[in-house]
Amino acid sequence: MGDDLIYTVKEVSKILKVNINAVYELLNKGLLPYLILGSKKIYRKDLIEFVERHRNKDLSNLDNIQDIKH
């Protein structure tokens, strides 16, 4: 992750290694906070907190997030 304060949806998709639609789904479900500044933008701090908060979670179904069973 770079030192940028905010990221575009496209940048977040590259960081998380998912497609853009997956990022929009996270935003629309309220799992990843954002602001609108011309388009949706995500604070670096919020992205880091999202990743940490969802460690060891299966996010393949955002309506049914589960712990990863080891």
Phi, psi and omega in degrees: 000138180281190181264008180298145178285320180229156180234152172279167176300319180298317179296319178296321179298322178290319180297315182277352180060045176228169179281164184301321180299325179295322178293316178300324178295318176300318179293312184293332178276355179080013181278337181229112181295153179208169171232162176251119178222079189085312174211176182292133179230150183239128176292140177306314180302317179293324179294316178298315179297322178299312181297316180295319181294331184254019175299139180062030177242148174263111182257018182292337174232102186292346175274352182212066180288129184232159173289146175281128180271126181265000000 
